[in-house]
Amino acid sequence: MDMPKEPNFQLLSASEFIPEKYVKDISQNYVGGSELKNIKKKIQVLADDTSNNLKKNVYQNYVQFIETAKEISHLESEMYQLSHLLSEQKSLLTALSSTSILEDRAQFNIERNEKLDEQDIEEENKLKLAAILEKVEGCKEVVEAPGRTLISEGDLLEIDATENTALKFVHMYLFNDSLMVTNRNSNARGLMRYAFESLYELSSLAVVNVRDLGNIKHAFKLLIFPDTRVFQCSSNASKKEWLDKIDQAKKTRLAAEQQQKRESSIEKSSPARSISVDLTNIQLEEVNETSLVQHPEWFHDISDELDVCIAQRQFEDAVNYLNKTQNYINKISATSSTDHVSVEVQKKVDERQKQLIDLLIKELEVNPEKSLQGGLRATRSAVRLLNQLGRSTQSCDLFLKLCSSMIKTQCKRVKREGSTSTYVRHLSSVVFTNMCHMSDEFLRAFPDSTVCASAYVVWANGELSLFTTHFAKQVFMPQTSLSTITECVILVRTQCERLCSFGIDFRYQLDGALRSNLSKALNDAKDKLIDAIKVRAAEDKWIPINLNTKSGLSRCLQEHANLGLKLDQYVTGDVWLQLTSSTMAFTKAFLTLLDDCLKLKTTELLHNINETLFKVFEAQLRYNEQVLRNELQPEQRQFILKNVEFLLGVLLELTQKDYKKSVGFECGQLNKLANDYSSLFKASARSTKTKYSSEFL
């Protein structure tokens, strides 16, 4: 049977490719699921390769796109300057062509008529400004500015610059030096139909025509750094009128400013005016020196470069530009006096630096909408740049708040399932693993800052307090056994020791936070064991233990040998043990209590541990003493003394051995207890010996 040919994958990139026909041909030529799966895998590999190639091309072209955008912005500014130069030359040529040497009388009459016309225009302008003052609320300072005249006004519709949706209707006023935007006044009183919103200087304003696209027609754009506003006119003629008037107002204002500069330069060049009126000889020397300072081209364009970097979120480049500019300003201020150009540039750079700092702070701020997927690595750049800009204290505060938010989010994901120890294991692992990671990131971000290190220690102590509070609520409950509490505390202490590798030791704070709860847990365990001794005392029949079989006896001896107790001397017969069930139950319970206490031991808890061990052991001995005092039969008294001998000789000796191994010295209270009860029981033993006793035969 002939094998089917390999499918032609080149058809996938052909212009006449039809997916349905391609799949139909493959299904006819290939039979069986395995062959179709192999073809599917190969097609998937081709799809993945194609996707990766597309991503690489996008990344490569993105850099070129950014560079092209920079070039376009530079060309746009140059064309804008060229347009202003041409318009200025045109106005100069027009003025020269209209100049005449003759006809002085006619010229005098014309000037007189012009003065009369100017007075009428000024009166008309005052009436218009007064009408604006009656219509617009909050515009008194705008209208009463000296030399301000009204050129045009009208209703426009403001559109969202990104969503292209209608926002609100505005009423706009164009003056000779500025542009005022007002809103419809919802709380209109009398003739106050509008409320003042904003005023823009024409010198800091750029107007851009917007092409008609979809529902957006007859619109133009105002560029006011760093904002952009779009307004829609009622018709194309209205839009053209607004654009022409704004452009003409800007040109007129520019020509007036240039004329003022020429006049001021002429006044400075005249020695009779400049020396005798305003300036002293020293001031003149300073002016001449500063006028000779020649700044490089990049220094004049630094504010534009910073705007581009901030808009494109190239924060690294922006910080480099700021440092370069500051170094240059410091250099020229050290060698010569500061001129007005450097002062203006310094002011603009300071504004851009403030904007950059605000953006970097927003990168570190915690809010519900912010995703924490990137973790602390995503904040490295922002923290480092804020440190370079002299805002290390603020960046440290934001960094620690972000750490707190991350720990809180991680803890919420730990579910209260299973046993208490399982929950504590997961929760403590999450908390202290995050704190270790955050300590590493903190030392990387703030390596040599003592102020930030102090803030971090305070923050870590606060997070530990929150954790111990939650830990106490979950663990220290009446139904929780001391063994479970001990296991949970050991787990937390082990996790807390991981911070020591970063130079942070919070074990003392952890033990201090848990001390009161552990003291209460020890007292509760003591009371429970004493109550259990009383219950067993009421049920104890004081008979030896019968283990039924030899295997049962050997298993019992082996279990107690693992605990450190040798019971061979108490074995009688084949299956009998000369100890009561209450004594054996107390032995197991007391050894468990001893093990838990030694695991929980601290210098501050040692007194509570000694008191707990003493009270529990004393309760058992007191019970044996009471039984011995009430018993009259010699054989039964000897059996009771046998159990007491086991408690004082074997169990207490093992207790002191383990205690000394863990603490370093024996428990004084238990030694005193052994001495007191040993003499008491020895006296009782002598009183039980009769003349028929084996010791007298």
C-alpha atoms as one frame of an Amber mdcrd trajectory, in Angstrom:
protein
   0.000   0.000   0.000   1.390   3.412  -0.989   2.078   5.882   1.790   0.355
   9.289   1.411   2.553  12.145   0.365   3.612  14.834   2.813   1.110  17.782
   2.612   2.272  20.948   0.939   2.550  23.504   3.763   3.564  26.248   1.304
  -0.076  26.525   0.277  -0.791  28.094   3.679   1.005  31.292   2.624  -0.415
  31.372  -0.931  -2.777  34.200  -1.903  -5.382  31.754  -3.298  -5.384  29.621
  -0.110  -8.847  28.267   0.826  -8.988  26.671   4.307 -12.052  24.476   3.622
 -10.545  22.958   0.459  -7.187  22.362   2.191  -8.796  20.518   5.099 -10.966
  18.473   2.747  -7.929  17.317   0.729  -6.040  16.306   3.879  -9.007  14.332
   5.239  -9.276  12.416   1.962  -5.547  11.580   1.690  -4.915  10.712   5.344
  -6.800   8.063   7.282  -6.552   7.567  11.026  -6.333   9.870  14.018  -2.568
   9.537  14.492  -1.732  10.877  10.995  -4.111  13.819  11.373  -2.665  14.593
  14.816   0.872  14.668  13.354  -0.249  17.081  10.627  -2.000  19.221  13.234
   1.217  19.385  15.305   3.248  20.457  12.267   0.714  23.183  11.395   0.768
  24.342  15.022   4.584  24.563  14.916   4.332  26.699  11.759   1.756  28.931
  13.472   4.007  29.403  16.515   7.007  30.245  14.334   4.928  32.748  12.370
   3.684  34.364  15.591   7.225  34.686  16.957   8.455  36.241  13.707   5.595
  38.749  13.768   6.443  39.719  17.360  10.107  40.225  16.478   9.151  42.427
  13.516   6.818  44.468  15.724   9.597  45.052  18.279  12.089  46.039  15.584
   9.668  48.419  13.855   8.557  49.942  17.176  11.989  51.487  17.742  11.976
  52.850  14.181   8.482  54.238  14.738   9.617  56.122  17.850  12.637  57.569
  16.025  10.420  58.607  13.108   7.978  60.281  15.500  10.847  62.309  16.974
  11.965  63.428  13.519   8.398  64.388  12.569   8.011  66.442  15.733  11.269
  68.280  14.979  10.192  68.909  11.375   6.806  70.153  12.553   8.393  72.690
  14.884  10.762  73.864  12.125   7.864  74.270   9.658   5.938  76.206  12.290
   8.877  78.584  12.767   9.307  78.929   9.000   5.624  79.829   8.619   5.970
  82.574  11.230   9.060  83.989   9.501   7.274  84.125   6.150   4.236  85.850
   7.621   6.480  88.356   9.383   8.348  89.163   6.131   5.024  89.562   4.344
   3.782  92.075   6.910   7.071  94.044   6.652   6.870  94.178   2.842   3.268
  95.341   3.027   4.233  98.089   5.460   7.124  99.234   3.202   4.952  99.300
   0.102   2.377 101.523   1.776   4.999 104.036   2.994   5.182 107.344   1.083
   7.480 110.369   1.497   5.051 112.821  -0.130   1.627 113.962   0.810   2.405
 114.819   4.420  -0.834 116.721   4.764  -2.872 113.757   3.570  -0.888 111.524
   5.900  -1.672 113.878   8.803  -5.370 113.681   8.040  -5.223 109.927   7.801
  -3.459 109.672  11.157  -6.070 111.957  12.705  -8.882 109.818  11.350  -7.109
 106.710  12.597  -6.885 108.192  16.105 -10.620 108.879  16.054 -11.273 105.352
  14.845  -9.054 103.961  17.603 -11.060 105.819  20.233 -14.320 104.411  18.836
 -12.818 100.892  18.741 -11.613 101.231  22.333 -15.064 102.330  23.503 -16.668
  99.445  21.625 -14.185  96.992  23.169 -15.000  98.288  26.666 -18.701  97.657
  26.012 -17.969  94.119  24.809 -15.831  93.344  27.868 -18.558  94.728  30.134
 -21.078  92.436  28.415 -18.768  89.468  29.027 -18.510  90.425  32.683 -22.309
  90.277  32.928 -22.575  86.890  31.178 -19.636  84.927  32.634 -19.241  84.226
  36.326 -15.741  84.406  37.824 -13.999  86.222  34.935 -13.447  89.643  36.500
  -9.645  89.385  36.583  -9.580  88.166  32.970 -11.737  90.967  31.577 -10.128
  93.794  33.573  -6.582  92.968  32.411  -5.024  96.084  30.776  -4.655  96.077
  26.998  -6.961  93.067  26.462  -9.401  93.247  23.543 -12.082  90.832  22.354
 -11.681  89.388  18.866 -14.347  86.673  18.606 -16.672  84.395  20.600 -18.939
  81.431  19.957 -20.431  78.093  21.097 -18.432  74.883  20.547 -18.810  71.202
  21.442 -15.881  69.643  23.346 -14.970  66.058  22.339 -12.930  63.482  24.221
  -9.474  63.329  22.625  -9.133  59.530  22.985 -12.674  58.133  22.857 -14.021
  60.655  20.286 -17.224  61.050  22.319 -19.078  64.293  23.073 -18.294  65.757
  26.512 -20.031  69.123  26.920 -20.942  72.420  25.228 -18.620  75.360  25.912
 -18.602  79.046  25.046 -15.195  80.283  23.908 -13.829  83.853  23.877 -10.781
  84.808  21.771  -8.801  87.827  23.016  -5.754  89.477  21.506  -3.417  87.653
  23.922  -5.345  84.657  25.278  -8.212  82.192  24.813 -10.926  81.797  27.494
 -13.124  78.682  27.808 -16.406  78.853  29.766 -19.054  76.259  30.663 -22.807
  76.432  30.724 -23.751  77.634  34.220 -26.302  75.238  35.732 -26.817  77.562
  38.729 -27.436  80.622  36.556 -28.406  83.781  38.386 -29.797  86.593  36.287
 -27.687  87.145  33.162 -24.838  84.832  34.358 -25.268  82.169  31.658 -21.680
  80.880  31.754 -19.040  79.989  34.355 -15.298  80.586  33.891 -13.285  77.365
  33.348  -9.782  78.136  32.043  -7.617  80.740  30.316  -4.780  79.867  27.907
  -2.022  82.223  26.763  -1.690  82.322  22.974   2.093  82.068  23.260   1.811
  78.640  24.941  -0.986  77.406  22.671  -0.848  75.439  19.416  -3.863  74.920
  17.124  -4.051  71.837  14.875  -6.674  71.110  12.243  -8.496  67.753  12.649
  -9.536  65.864   9.541 -13.161  64.796   9.228 -13.431  61.148  10.266 -16.707
  59.364  10.997 -18.871  61.408  13.339 -16.050  63.877  14.041 -16.464  66.762
  11.602 -15.500  70.453  11.580 -13.134  69.994  14.572  -9.817  71.451  15.605
  -7.368  70.566  18.371  -5.732  72.761  21.035  -2.345  71.549  22.262  -1.661
  72.870  25.782   1.194  71.001  27.410   0.644  68.414  28.729  -3.064  68.286
  27.772  -4.913  68.095  24.476  -8.464  69.385  23.919 -10.665  68.888  20.835
 -13.539  71.233  19.904 -16.151  70.770  17.170 -17.701  73.683  15.265 -21.157
  73.887  13.742 -19.867  74.100  10.150 -16.705  74.061   8.099 -16.887  77.836
   7.588 -17.099  78.361  11.341 -14.045  76.154  11.870 -12.085  78.043   9.194
 -13.023  81.352  10.828 -11.836  80.179  14.267  -8.531  78.855  12.902  -7.852
  82.039  10.909  -8.636  84.361  13.800  -6.537  82.413  16.292  -3.631  82.285
  13.847  -3.918  86.009  13.090  -4.062  86.846  16.824  -0.927  84.802  17.462
   0.902  86.486  14.586  -0.109  89.952  15.772   1.022  89.233  19.299   4.320
  87.774  18.044   4.971  90.866  15.919   4.255  93.144  18.900   6.654  91.194
  21.133   9.385  91.361  18.485   8.852  95.113  18.100   9.214  95.553  21.862
  12.443  93.566  21.814  13.852  95.751  19.022  12.959  98.916  20.880  14.502
  97.644  24.101  17.699  96.635  22.257  17.901 100.103  20.688  17.492 101.717
  24.103  20.278  99.521  25.527  22.613 100.415  22.634  22.197 104.139  23.322
  24.875 105.138  25.909  23.092 108.317  26.970  20.042 106.354  28.133  21.532
 103.121  29.393  24.319 104.621  31.530  22.625 107.621  33.096  19.212 106.212
  33.966  19.059 102.563  35.083  22.363 100.741  35.127  25.549 101.273  37.013
  28.943 100.444  35.569  29.059  97.098  37.395  25.637  96.079  36.069  26.689
  96.926  32.542  29.737  94.696  32.832  27.535  91.828  34.057  25.114  92.306
  31.161  27.982  92.281  28.646  29.457  89.148  30.173  26.179  87.228  30.220
  25.356  88.291  26.674  28.541  86.640  25.506  27.590  83.211  26.952  26.930
  80.780  24.111  24.947  77.679  25.094  25.014  74.444  23.094  22.032  73.565
  20.919  20.912  70.633  23.089  20.597  72.987  26.072  17.959  75.092  24.293
  15.970  71.992  23.240  16.248  70.093  26.533  12.655  70.833  27.625  11.301
  69.375  24.366  13.469  66.293  24.741  12.165  65.805  28.279   8.580  66.130
  27.040   9.192  63.405  24.451  10.798  61.076  27.013   7.982  61.568  29.523
   5.281  61.059  26.875   6.944  57.850  25.641   7.652  56.692  29.241  11.393
  56.606  28.637  12.108  57.474  32.261  15.758  56.377  32.155  16.562  58.800
  29.353  14.636  61.578  31.092  16.700  61.197  34.283  19.916  61.193  32.232
  18.861  64.430  30.529  18.052  65.991  33.913  21.456  65.067  35.319  23.221
  66.320  32.217  21.372  69.649  32.358  22.001  70.131  36.073  25.706  69.410
  35.677  25.941  71.925  32.837  24.112  74.636  34.822  26.353  74.052  37.835
  29.400  74.302  35.596  28.450  77.616  33.978  27.304  79.094  37.305  30.726
  78.269  38.789  32.657  79.894  35.927  30.410  82.909  35.205  27.219  84.590
  36.337  23.890  83.015  35.355  22.164  84.522  32.298  18.432  84.733  31.597
  18.558  81.790  29.150  19.863  79.369  31.754  17.322  80.687  34.279  14.456
  80.022  31.875  15.773  76.574  31.019  16.222  75.794  34.718  12.597  76.735
  35.371  11.312  74.503  32.544  13.524  71.613  33.606  12.253  71.875  37.189
   8.671  71.616  35.921   9.506  68.527  33.848  11.315  66.994  36.813   8.224
  67.448  38.972   6.067  65.775  36.300   8.531  62.893  36.075   8.515  62.419
  39.855   4.700  62.380  39.887   4.651  59.666  37.203   7.210  57.544  39.049
   5.224  57.892  42.287   2.097  56.675  40.490   4.079  53.609  39.394   4.585
  52.715  43.074   1.216  53.768  44.482  -1.145  51.045  45.727  -4.701  51.068
  44.385  -7.380  48.387  43.835  -7.091  48.621  40.054  -3.327  48.040  39.987
  -2.137  44.543  39.124   0.607  43.031  41.288   1.608  40.384  38.762   5.040
  41.835  38.141   5.861  41.752  41.858   8.651  43.832  43.286  10.855  43.385
  40.231   8.508  45.671  38.298   9.237  48.465  40.809  13.039  48.322  40.604
  13.332  50.936  37.877  10.916  53.408  39.512  12.587  53.075  42.930  16.079
  53.484  41.490  15.101  56.587  39.481  13.378  58.192  42.485  16.542  57.580
  44.507  18.589  59.295  41.811  16.183  62.253  41.895  16.657  62.654  45.658
  13.320  61.130  46.699  14.632  58.009  48.453  12.519  58.541  51.593   9.324
  58.856  49.576  10.183  55.868  47.373  10.985  53.801  50.489   7.592  54.623
  51.983   5.762  53.678  48.772   7.873  50.521  48.397   6.945  49.339  51.905
   3.250  50.090  51.363   3.381  48.001  48.197   5.024  45.168  50.154   2.243
  45.285  52.757  -0.391  45.102  50.032   1.319  42.105  48.428   1.565  40.215
  51.743  -2.092  40.931  52.474  -3.145  39.678  49.048  -1.054  36.497  49.379
  -2.449  35.739  52.857  -6.022  36.021  51.608  -5.343  33.183  49.180  -4.447
  30.766  52.016  -7.641  28.848  52.796  -8.548  27.631  56.294  -8.662  23.941
  55.401  -7.472  20.834  57.235  -5.851  20.867  60.649  -4.618  23.940  62.472
  -0.973  22.977  62.043  -1.429  22.557  58.269  -2.992  26.011  57.969  -0.251
  27.586  60.107   2.445  25.867  58.024   1.046  27.331  54.784   0.353  30.787
  56.237   3.748  31.188  57.927   5.519  29.978  54.798   3.695  32.602  52.689
   4.366  35.460  55.133   8.029  34.820  55.860   8.909  33.779  52.297   7.516
  37.108  51.090   9.358  38.982  53.841  12.643  37.294  52.869  12.111  38.186
  49.224  11.190  41.752  50.170  14.250  42.046  52.394  16.418  41.018  49.462
  14.752  43.567  47.171  14.996  46.272  49.834  18.722  45.740  50.350  19.146
  45.886  46.584  17.151  49.132  46.253  18.440  50.978  49.376  21.911  49.587
  50.110  23.457  52.511  52.023  20.519  54.450  53.497  20.304  54.310  57.304
  17.004  56.210  57.340  15.386  53.732  54.958  16.841  50.793  56.910  15.202
  52.102  60.081  11.898  52.495  58.237  12.169  48.917  56.988  12.768  47.541
  60.496   9.702  49.402  61.765   7.650  48.092  58.828   8.795  44.494  59.337
   7.991  44.713  63.052   4.500  45.945  62.195   3.926  43.120  59.708   5.121
  40.611  62.325   2.661  42.062  64.845  -0.212  41.676  62.369   0.807  38.094
  61.694   1.116  37.147  65.387  -2.303  38.685  66.117  -3.906  36.564  63.388
  -1.854  33.535  64.494  -3.070  33.875  68.100  -6.717  34.024  66.994  -6.348
  30.834  64.972  -4.211  28.755  67.375  -4.799  29.770  71.000  -8.316  28.463
  71.480  -9.692  26.451  74.448 -10.147  23.260  72.418  -6.592  23.314  71.018
  -4.196  20.940  72.762  -0.791  22.035  74.034   0.914  19.641  71.594  -0.834
  21.329  68.630   0.084  24.777  69.972   3.685  23.661  70.397   3.845  22.337
  66.842   2.447  25.599  65.435   4.822  27.771  67.496   7.840  25.715  66.382
   6.762  26.120  62.751   6.555  29.911  63.110   9.884  30.140  64.960  11.584
  28.109  62.242  10.185  30.397  59.531  11.180  33.512  61.503  14.792  32.304
  61.706  15.027  32.646  57.902  15.155  36.432  58.290  18.391  36.158  60.257
  20.297  35.544  57.032  19.359  39.125  55.981  20.602  40.618  59.249  17.090
  40.896  60.775  16.385  38.897  63.956  12.770  39.087  65.109  12.759  35.971
  67.273  12.677  38.014  70.474   9.731  40.086  69.182   7.924  36.905  68.153
   8.423  35.264  71.563   7.355  38.473  73.306   4.159  38.696  71.245   3.256
  35.055  72.060   4.385  35.078  75.714   1.043  35.881  77.345  -0.846  33.394
  75.176   1.732  30.662  75.866   1.554  31.297  79.632  -2.206  30.925  79.502
  -1.877  27.744  77.405   0.552  26.238  79.968  -1.845  27.060  82.831  -4.753
  25.492  80.934  -2.702  22.349  80.226  -1.743  22.160  83.911  -5.376  22.410
  85.031  -6.487  19.769  82.528  -3.818  17.292  83.699  -4.646  17.863  87.374
  -8.333  17.262  86.629  -7.403  14.062  84.737  -5.393  12.880  87.796  -8.449
  13.396  90.008 -10.672  11.440  87.603  -8.202   8.520  87.415  -7.845   8.559
  91.213 -11.554   8.000  91.601 -11.435   5.026  89.219  -8.101   3.471  90.280
  -8.386   0.002  91.896  -4.660  -0.303  92.730  -4.003  -3.627  91.080  -1.048
  -4.597  88.823  -1.431  -4.356  85.046  -2.154  -7.609  83.228  -0.850  -7.447
  79.636  -2.455 -10.823  78.731   0.377 -12.097  76.476   4.143 -12.069  76.442
   4.139 -10.231  73.118   1.962  -7.548  74.662   4.370  -7.266  77.597   7.423
  -7.025  75.335   5.680  -4.394  73.176   4.877  -2.330  76.281   8.466  -2.575
  77.527   9.775  -1.535  74.098   7.461   1.509  73.880   8.581   2.786  77.271
  12.230   2.011  76.481  11.891   4.352  73.472  10.761   7.020  75.927  13.819
   6.360  78.141  12.049   4.283  80.836  13.282   0.829  81.837  10.445  -1.249
  83.350  12.164  -4.677  83.533  12.455  -4.544  87.340   8.684  -4.086  87.646
   7.792  -7.248  85.685   6.448 -10.225  87.668   5.357 -13.511  86.229   4.879
 -13.782  82.506   2.438 -10.957  81.784   2.175  -8.835  84.975   3.561  -5.352
  85.568   3.761  -4.129  89.164   2.427  -0.668  88.281  -1.132   0.642  88.186
  -2.911   1.890  85.083  -3.194   5.392  86.601   0.600   5.513  87.121   1.265
   4.471  83.514  -1.291   6.970  82.156   0.244   9.757  84.224   3.724   8.804
  83.000   2.757   9.141  79.329   0.860  12.401  79.900   3.688  13.925  81.963
   6.388  13.013  79.435   4.281  14.566  76.653   3.872  17.718  78.771   7.633
  17.776  79.447   8.442  17.472  75.746   6.055  20.328  74.833   7.378  22.569
  77.609  11.008  22.053  76.614  10.186  22.853  72.986   8.455  26.066  74.034
  11.126  27.128  76.516  12.432  30.669  76.557  14.099  32.583  79.356  10.866
  34.466  80.083   8.689  31.303  80.033  10.997  29.179  82.203   9.237  30.166
  85.441   5.825  29.167  84.037   7.241  25.855  82.763   8.774  25.015  86.154
   5.530  25.884  87.921   3.506  23.720  85.513   5.772  20.654  85.883   5.908
  21.056  89.667   2.134  21.380  90.157   1.289  18.409  87.937   3.874  16.078
  89.529   2.907  17.220  93.003  -0.769  16.434  92.307   0.105  12.827  91.430
   2.343  12.377  94.508  -0.261  13.922  96.778  -2.833  11.478  95.462  -0.469
   8.552  96.169   0.196   9.934  99.647  -3.511  10.107 100.402  -4.093   6.534
  99.255  -1.130   5.288 101.285  -2.381   7.057 104.402  -5.826   5.433 104.097
  -4.518   1.945 103.295  -4.079  -0.469 106.262  -3.077  -3.718 104.581   0.741
  -4.158 104.479   0.787  -5.881 101.085  -1.260  -3.119  99.476   0.915  -0.440
 101.071   3.997  -2.125  99.656   2.389  -2.026  96.186   1.618   1.683  96.572
   5.188   2.379  97.663   6.392   0.492  94.576   4.500   2.944  92.367   5.830
   5.910  94.333   9.353   4.555  93.950   8.828   4.426  90.182   7.617   8.032
  90.095  10.414   9.445  92.260  13.222   7.176  91.163  12.624   6.502  87.471
  10.227   9.086  86.061  11.608  12.081  87.964  15.207  11.071  87.156  14.368
  10.914  83.440  12.594  14.286  83.716  15.628  15.973  85.282  17.920  14.418
  82.688  15.883  15.760  79.746  15.407  19.120  81.474  19.132  19.562  82.079
  19.954  18.536  78.507  17.617  21.208  77.140  18.032  24.037  79.671  21.522
  23.416  81.033  20.649  22.778  84.690  18.151  20.765  86.716  14.778  22.065
  87.835  15.103  23.231  91.456  11.404  22.912  92.236  11.314  19.271  91.146
  14.416  18.519  93.241  12.760  20.048  96.316   9.618  18.067  95.589  11.629
  14.825  95.335  13.417  15.483  98.637  10.228  16.293 100.536   8.236  13.286
  99.336  11.158  10.838  99.477  11.531  11.338 103.247   7.772  11.068 103.684
   7.442   7.805 101.805  10.552   6.309 103.452   8.933   6.873 106.849   5.785
   5.224 105.590   7.819   2.267 104.280   9.483   1.708 107.679   6.102   1.696
 109.405   4.867  -1.079 107.127   7.691  -3.519 108.028   6.538  -6.113 110.619
   8.403  -8.829 112.424   7.120 -11.274 109.871   8.572  -9.307 107.040  11.218
 -10.970 104.917  13.728  -8.307 105.979  13.630  -9.619 109.572  13.796 -13.369
 108.721
